[in-house]
Amino acid sequence: MTVHSLTIPRTLLFDLDGTLIDTAPDLARATNALRDHHGLAALPFEVIRPEVSNGGSALVTLALGLEQDHPDHAAARTYLLDAYGQGVAIESRVFEGLEHLLECWARPPRGWGIVTNKPRAYAAPLIDALGLQPGVLLCADDLPVRKPDPEPLWEAARRLDAAAEECWYIGDHIRDMQAARAAGMRAIAVGYGYIDEDEDRQSWKADQWFERPSDLVAALLEGEVQ
């Protein structure tokens, strides 16, 4: 998919897990550590991966079958997140090709940032370990609201001195598209993220889809010296 040069955004805002960074291997390790703690066999990576963008509670439910209202759910979530926090960047990596894209968007007047529902205690060490330097990082606990509320996207744009219409918000979950549309930004969905095969992707109402990181990079850097 190509994008006409007139639509190229000045500012790129990314979701984190499954969009900018492939964090599934480390979160899968933590999920299986929780199962092992309860005497259960490890789940296949392919089973865990689609749940990663749904957060720690969803991974607890997947691992142990405990819904959020179960009295043991909170303790299990704490165990899982503690296990994850011990190694947030053991296997996690920026999706291939995106580092070059970030280098290009770090040059003024462009800019890029991250808006994630991941808590700062895990997001900040992760991006530090991978040597990323976003112009802004907004996490789940930085504001009173989180995605799909548009306020985190608006705040990120303000900090980057960008208008909403100058921004793309790129994500791998329906709440990312909802937040982008509510914020007046271009809603860009990536098919390489953590998406269940049964997901009704049409319901996301994304402005554009990119199935591979290379497709996103090629569209944004078309006509530029790479």
C-alpha contacts under 8 A as a table, 3 or more apart, distances in Angstrom:
res1	aa1	res2	aa2	distance
1	M	210	F	7.20
1	M	215	D	6.56
1	M	219	A	6.59
2	T	218	A	7.50
2	T	219	A	4.75
2	T	222	E	7.75
3	V	7	T	6.68
3	V	8	I	7.09
3	V	219	A	5.41
3	V	220	L	6.99
4	H	7	T	5.66
4	H	8	I	7.06
5	S	8	I	5.37
5	S	222	E	7.89
8	I	220	L	6.47
9	P	12	L	6.83
9	P	166	E	5.35
9	P	167	C	5.54
9	P	168	W	6.25
10	R	105	W	7.99
10	R	109	P	7.19
10	R	110	R	4.89
10	R	111	G	6.70
10	R	162	A	7.83
10	R	166	E	5.49
10	R	167	C	6.33
11	T	105	W	7.43
11	T	110	R	5.64
11	T	111	G	4.92
11	T	112	W	5.42
11	T	157	A	7.98
11	T	160	L	7.97
11	T	162	A	6.94
11	T	166	E	6.09
11	T	167	C	4.71
11	T	168	W	6.53
12	L	105	W	7.51
12	L	111	G	6.55
12	L	112	W	4.62
12	L	113	G	6.48
12	L	167	C	5.73
12	L	168	W	5.17
12	L	169	Y	6.36
12	L	170	I	7.55
13	L	112	W	5.60
13	L	113	G	4.84
13	L	114	I	5.44
13	L	115	V	6.68
13	L	153	L	7.87
13	L	156	A	7.91
13	L	167	C	6.93
13	L	168	W	6.02
13	L	169	Y	4.78
13	L	170	I	6.23
14	F	19	T	6.79
14	F	20	L	6.42
14	F	112	W	7.84
14	F	113	G	6.30
14	F	114	I	4.76
14	F	115	V	6.05
14	F	116	T	7.81
14	F	169	Y	5.81
14	F	170	I	4.89
14	F	171	G	6.28
15	D	18	G	7.70
15	D	19	T	5.70
15	D	20	L	6.56
15	D	114	I	5.88
15	D	115	V	5.42
15	D	116	T	5.23
15	D	169	Y	7.58
15	D	170	I	6.11
15	D	171	G	5.00
15	D	172	D	7.51
15	D	176	D	7.44
16	L	19	T	5.54
16	L	20	L	5.10
16	L	21	I	5.86
16	L	114	I	6.51
16	L	115	V	7.10
16	L	116	T	5.68
16	L	118	K	7.88
16	L	171	G	7.87
17	D	20	L	6.40
17	D	21	I	5.46
17	D	22	D	6.16
17	D	23	T	5.76
17	D	24	A	7.67
17	D	52	V	7.48
17	D	53	S	6.25
17	D	116	T	7.96
17	D	193	G	7.96
18	G	21	I	5.84
18	G	22	D	5.32
18	G	23	T	6.79
18	G	24	A	7.53
18	G	52	V	7.83
18	G	53	S	6.77
18	G	171	G	7.72
18	G	172	D	6.30
18	G	192	Y	7.40
18	G	193	G	4.31
18	G	194	Y	5.45
19	T	22	D	7.29
19	T	95	F	7.67
19	T	170	I	7.09
19	T	171	G	5.51
19	T	172	D	5.91
19	T	190	V	6.77
19	T	192	Y	7.70
19	T	193	G	5.73
20	L	94	V	5.86
20	L	95	F	6.05
20	L	98	L	7.24
21	I	92	S	6.73
21	I	93	R	5.53
21	I	94	V	4.22
21	I	95	F	5.53
22	D	25	P	7.51
22	D	92	S	5.42
22	D	93	R	5.40
22	D	94	V	6.04
22	D	95	F	5.97
23	T	26	D	5.81
23	T	27	L	6.37
23	T	88	V	7.86
23	T	89	A	7.72
23	T	91	E	7.45
23	T	92	S	4.60
23	T	93	R	6.88
24	A	27	L	5.07
24	A	28	A	5.77
24	A	48	I	7.84
24	A	49	R	5.70
24	A	52	V	6.28
24	A	92	S	7.17
25	P	28	A	5.10
25	P	29	R	6.26
25	P	45	F	7.59
25	P	49	R	7.99
25	P	91	E	6.03
25	P	92	S	6.44
26	D	29	R	5.04
26	D	30	A	6.42
26	D	84	Y	6.73
26	D	87	G	7.10
26	D	88	V	6.21
26	D	89	A	6.98
26	D	90	I	6.57
26	D	91	E	6.01
26	D	92	S	6.32
27	L	30	A	5.06
27	L	31	T	6.12
27	L	52	V	7.13
27	L	84	Y	6.18
27	L	88	V	7.91
28	A	31	T	4.96
28	A	32	N	6.16
28	A	45	F	6.44
28	A	48	I	6.09
28	A	49	R	7.16
29	R	32	N	5.27
29	R	33	A	6.12
29	R	84	Y	7.55
30	A	33	A	4.90
30	A	34	L	6.39
30	A	80	L	5.55
30	A	81	L	7.24
30	A	83	A	5.21
30	A	84	Y	5.01
31	T	34	L	5.24
31	T	35	R	6.53
31	T	48	I	7.96
31	T	59	L	6.48
31	T	60	V	7.23
31	T	63	A	6.36
31	T	80	L	6.07
32	N	35	R	4.85
32	N	36	D	6.00
32	N	41	A	7.75
32	N	42	A	5.15
32	N	43	L	6.51
32	N	63	A	7.31
33	A	36	D	5.00
33	A	37	H	6.12
33	A	80	L	7.23
33	A	83	A	7.00
34	L	37	H	5.02
34	L	38	H	6.55
34	L	63	A	7.23
34	L	76	A	7.25
34	L	79	Y	6.68
34	L	80	L	5.66
34	L	83	A	7.95
35	R	38	H	5.13
35	R	39	G	6.29
35	R	40	L	4.90
35	R	41	A	6.58
35	R	42	A	6.53
35	R	63	A	6.02
35	R	64	L	6.91
36	D	39	G	4.87
36	D	40	L	5.15
36	D	41	A	6.36
36	D	42	A	6.93
37	H	40	L	7.44
43	L	47	V	6.66
43	L	48	I	7.04
43	L	63	A	7.77
44	P	47	V	5.44
44	P	48	I	6.77
45	F	48	I	5.20
45	F	49	R	6.02
46	E	49	R	5.50
46	E	50	P	7.46
47	V	50	P	6.76
47	V	51	E	7.87
48	I	51	E	5.64
48	I	52	V	6.80
48	I	59	L	7.51
48	I	62	L	7.67
49	R	52	V	5.55
49	R	194	Y	5.97
50	P	53	S	7.17
50	P	194	Y	4.42
50	P	195	I	5.01
50	P	196	D	4.99
51	E	54	N	5.40
51	E	55	G	7.31
51	E	58	A	6.55
51	E	59	L	6.40
51	E	62	L	7.92
51	E	194	Y	6.70
51	E	195	I	7.63
51	E	196	D	7.49
52	V	55	G	5.78
52	V	56	G	7.65
52	V	58	A	7.78
52	V	59	L	6.92
52	V	194	Y	6.32
53	S	172	D	7.65
53	S	173	H	7.05
53	S	194	Y	5.99
54	N	57	S	7.65
54	N	58	A	5.69
54	N	59	L	7.64
55	G	58	A	5.55
55	G	59	L	6.54
55	G	118	K	7.65
56	G	59	L	5.04
56	G	60	V	6.27
56	G	77	R	6.30
56	G	80	L	7.42
56	G	81	L	7.07
57	S	60	V	5.06
57	S	61	T	6.32
57	S	68	Q	6.72
57	S	73	H	7.79
57	S	77	R	6.16
58	A	61	T	5.07
58	A	62	L	6.15
59	L	62	L	4.93
59	L	63	A	5.95
60	V	63	A	5.02
60	V	64	L	5.88
60	V	65	G	7.13
60	V	66	L	6.59
60	V	67	E	7.94
60	V	73	H	7.11
60	V	76	A	6.56
60	V	77	R	5.95
60	V	80	L	7.44
61	T	64	L	5.45
61	T	65	G	4.46
61	T	66	L	4.65
61	T	67	E	5.46
61	T	68	Q	7.56
61	T	73	H	7.96
62	L	65	G	5.61
62	L	66	L	7.76
66	L	69	D	7.97
66	L	70	H	5.91
66	L	72	D	7.38
66	L	73	H	5.83
67	E	70	H	5.48
67	E	73	H	6.69
68	Q	73	H	5.74
68	Q	74	A	7.49
69	D	73	H	7.06
70	H	73	H	5.33
71	P	74	A	7.09
72	D	75	A	5.66
72	D	76	A	6.34
73	H	76	A	5.15
73	H	77	R	6.14
74	A	77	R	5.09
74	A	78	T	6.25
75	A	78	T	5.08
75	A	79	Y	6.31
76	A	79	Y	5.06
76	A	80	L	6.23
77	R	80	L	5.07
77	R	81	L	6.11
78	T	81	L	5.21
78	T	82	D	6.01
79	Y	82	D	5.15
79	Y	83	A	6.21
80	L	83	A	5.16
80	L	84	Y	6.21
81	L	84	Y	4.87
81	L	85	G	5.90
82	D	85	G	5.01
82	D	86	Q	6.47
83	A	86	Q	5.48
83	A	87	G	7.42
84	Y	87	G	5.66
84	Y	88	V	5.84
85	G	88	V	5.60
85	G	122	Y	6.35
87	G	90	I	5.60
88	V	92	S	7.20
88	V	122	Y	6.79
88	V	125	P	7.34
88	V	126	L	5.77
89	A	92	S	4.88
89	A	93	R	7.44
89	A	126	L	5.75
89	A	129	A	6.52
89	A	130	L	7.47
93	R	130	L	7.22
94	V	98	L	6.70
94	V	99	E	6.83
94	V	130	L	7.69
95	F	98	L	5.88
95	F	99	E	7.82
95	F	213	P	6.72
96	E	99	E	7.33
96	E	213	P	6.62
96	E	214	S	7.52
97	G	100	H	5.85
97	G	101	L	6.89
97	G	213	P	6.57
97	G	214	S	6.24
97	G	217	V	6.81
98	L	101	L	4.90
98	L	102	L	6.19
98	L	213	P	6.85
98	L	214	S	7.97
98	L	217	V	6.71
99	E	102	L	5.07
99	E	103	E	6.32
100	H	103	E	5.06
100	H	104	C	6.45
101	L	104	C	5.21
101	L	105	W	6.32
101	L	217	V	6.24
101	L	221	L	7.60
102	L	105	W	5.04
102	L	106	A	6.03
102	L	112	W	7.17
103	E	106	A	5.21
103	E	107	R	7.17
104	C	107	R	5.89
105	W	108	P	7.56
105	W	110	R	5.26
105	W	111	G	5.20
105	W	112	W	6.08
106	A	110	R	6.24
106	A	111	G	5.19
106	A	112	W	6.50
106	A	135	G	7.86
107	R	110	R	5.67
107	R	111	G	6.81
108	P	111	G	6.53
111	G	135	G	6.51
111	G	160	L	6.71
112	W	134	P	5.96
112	W	135	G	5.72
112	W	136	V	7.32
112	W	160	L	7.76
113	G	134	P	4.77
113	G	135	G	5.17
113	G	136	V	4.70
113	G	137	L	5.93
113	G	156	A	7.10
114	I	134	P	6.69
114	I	136	V	6.24
114	I	137	L	4.86
114	I	138	L	6.26
114	I	156	A	7.88
115	V	137	L	6.05
115	V	138	L	4.83
115	V	139	C	6.16
115	V	152	P	6.71
115	V	153	L	6.66
115	V	156	A	7.21
116	T	119	P	7.96
116	T	137	L	7.94
116	T	138	L	6.28
116	T	139	C	5.04
116	T	140	A	6.28
116	T	147	K	7.78
117	N	139	C	5.57
117	N	140	A	4.23
117	N	141	D	7.99
117	N	146	R	6.34
117	N	147	K	6.70
118	K	122	Y	6.96
118	K	123	A	6.12
118	K	139	C	5.72
118	K	140	A	5.36
119	P	122	Y	5.80
119	P	123	A	6.18
119	P	139	C	5.52
119	P	140	A	4.96
119	P	141	D	5.85
120	R	123	A	4.84
120	R	124	A	5.48
120	R	138	L	7.99
120	R	139	C	5.34
120	R	140	A	6.90
120	R	141	D	6.71
120	R	142	D	7.73
121	A	124	A	6.21
121	A	125	P	7.00
122	Y	125	P	5.79
122	Y	126	L	6.26
123	A	126	L	5.15
123	A	127	I	6.36
123	A	139	C	7.31
124	A	127	I	5.45
124	A	128	D	6.12
125	P	128	D	5.03
125	P	129	A	5.96
126	L	129	A	5.19
126	L	130	L	6.40
127	I	130	L	5.11
127	I	131	G	6.12
127	I	132	L	5.27
127	I	133	Q	7.56
128	D	131	G	5.04
128	D	132	L	6.08
128	D	133	Q	7.78
129	A	132	L	7.86
134	P	137	L	6.44
135	G	160	L	6.68
136	V	156	A	6.22
136	V	159	R	6.81
136	V	160	L	7.08
137	L	156	A	7.55
138	L	142	D	6.17
138	L	152	P	6.80
138	L	156	A	6.89
139	C	142	D	5.41
139	C	143	L	7.80
140	A	143	L	6.98
140	A	145	V	7.70
140	A	146	R	5.82
141	D	144	P	7.18
143	L	146	R	6.98
143	L	152	P	7.14
145	V	149	D	6.49
145	V	151	E	7.17
145	V	152	P	7.38
146	R	149	D	5.60
146	R	150	P	7.80
146	R	151	E	7.46
146	R	152	P	6.34
147	K	150	P	6.42
147	K	151	E	7.94
147	K	152	P	6.99
147	K	175	R	6.31
147	K	176	D	6.77
147	K	179	A	5.87
148	P	175	R	4.78
148	P	176	D	6.22
148	P	177	M	7.94
148	P	178	Q	5.67
148	P	179	A	4.35
149	D	152	P	7.13
149	D	178	Q	7.95
149	D	179	A	5.54
149	D	182	A	7.53
150	P	153	L	5.39
150	P	154	W	6.30
150	P	179	A	4.74
150	P	180	A	6.72
150	P	182	A	5.65
150	P	183	A	4.90
151	E	154	W	4.97
151	E	155	E	6.02
151	E	183	A	7.42
152	P	155	E	5.08
152	P	156	A	6.14
153	L	156	A	5.12
153	L	157	A	6.23
153	L	169	Y	7.96
153	L	179	A	7.43
153	L	180	A	7.36
153	L	183	A	6.67
154	W	157	A	5.10
154	W	158	R	6.17
154	W	164	A	6.88
154	W	183	A	6.50
155	E	158	R	5.02
155	E	159	R	6.25
156	A	159	R	5.20
156	A	160	L	6.34
157	A	160	L	5.06
157	A	161	D	6.04
157	A	162	A	4.99
157	A	163	A	6.36
157	A	164	A	6.49
157	A	167	C	7.54
158	R	161	D	4.88
158	R	162	A	5.94
158	R	163	A	7.33
159	R	162	A	7.69
162	A	166	E	6.35
162	A	167	C	7.29
163	A	166	E	5.36
163	A	167	C	7.03
164	A	167	C	5.40
164	A	183	A	6.71
164	A	184	G	5.78
164	A	185	M	5.33
165	E	184	G	6.18
165	E	185	M	5.35
165	E	186	R	7.30
166	E	185	M	7.34
167	C	185	M	5.54
167	C	186	R	6.49
168	W	180	A	7.83
168	W	185	M	5.69
168	W	186	R	4.68
168	W	187	A	6.32
168	W	188	I	6.66
169	Y	176	D	7.50
169	Y	177	M	7.81
169	Y	180	A	5.79
169	Y	185	M	6.44
169	Y	186	R	6.11
169	Y	187	A	5.51
169	Y	188	I	5.96
170	I	176	D	7.32
170	I	187	A	6.45
170	I	188	I	4.64
170	I	189	A	5.79
170	I	190	V	7.16
171	G	176	D	5.39
171	G	177	M	7.09
171	G	188	I	6.42
171	G	189	A	5.20
171	G	190	V	6.13
171	G	193	G	7.94
172	D	176	D	6.91
172	D	189	A	5.57
172	D	190	V	5.35
172	D	191	G	6.85
172	D	192	Y	7.79
172	D	193	G	5.14
172	D	194	Y	6.50
172	D	195	I	6.92
173	H	176	D	5.36
173	H	177	M	6.96
173	H	189	A	7.57
173	H	194	Y	7.86
173	H	195	I	7.25
173	H	204	W	8.00
174	I	177	M	5.20
174	I	178	Q	6.25
174	I	203	S	7.89
174	I	204	W	5.11
175	R	178	Q	4.89
175	R	179	A	6.02
176	D	179	A	5.16
176	D	180	A	6.13
176	D	187	A	7.59
177	M	180	A	5.06
177	M	181	R	6.11
177	M	187	A	5.17
177	M	188	I	7.05
177	M	189	A	7.16
177	M	204	W	6.26
177	M	205	K	7.14
177	M	206	A	5.94
178	Q	181	R	5.34
178	Q	182	A	6.10
178	Q	187	A	7.99
178	Q	204	W	7.52
179	A	182	A	5.14
179	A	183	A	6.05
180	A	183	A	5.07
180	A	184	G	6.24
180	A	185	M	5.03
180	A	186	R	6.30
180	A	187	A	5.13
181	R	184	G	5.15
181	R	185	M	5.81
181	R	186	R	6.83
181	R	187	A	6.13
182	A	185	M	7.65
186	R	207	D	6.40
187	A	206	A	5.24
187	A	207	D	5.19
187	A	208	Q	6.87
188	I	206	A	5.85
188	I	207	D	5.88
188	I	208	Q	5.10
188	I	209	W	5.99
188	I	210	F	7.71
189	A	206	A	6.03
189	A	207	D	7.79
189	A	208	Q	6.23
189	A	209	W	4.78
189	A	210	F	6.39
190	V	193	G	5.96
190	V	209	W	5.62
190	V	210	F	4.86
190	V	211	E	5.60
190	V	212	R	7.06
190	V	213	P	7.77
191	G	195	I	7.33
191	G	209	W	6.76
191	G	210	F	5.95
191	G	211	E	4.21
191	G	212	R	6.60
192	Y	195	I	7.79
192	Y	210	F	7.89
192	Y	211	E	5.53
192	Y	212	R	5.52
192	Y	213	P	7.20
195	I	199	E	6.79
196	D	199	E	5.30
200	D	203	S	5.73
200	D	204	W	7.59
201	R	204	W	5.47
201	R	205	K	7.80
202	Q	205	K	5.93
202	Q	206	A	7.93
206	A	209	W	6.80
210	F	213	P	7.22
210	F	215	D	5.85
210	F	216	L	5.73
211	E	215	D	6.77
212	R	215	D	5.24
212	R	216	L	6.79
213	P	216	L	5.25
213	P	217	V	6.28
214	S	217	V	5.04
214	S	218	A	5.92
215	D	218	A	5.17
215	D	219	A	6.14
216	L	219	A	5.30
216	L	220	L	6.30
217	V	220	L	5.33
217	V	221	L	5.95
218	A	221	L	5.25
218	A	222	E	5.58
219	A	222	E	5.35
221	L	224	E	5.34
221	L	225	V	7.84
221	L	226	Q	7.29
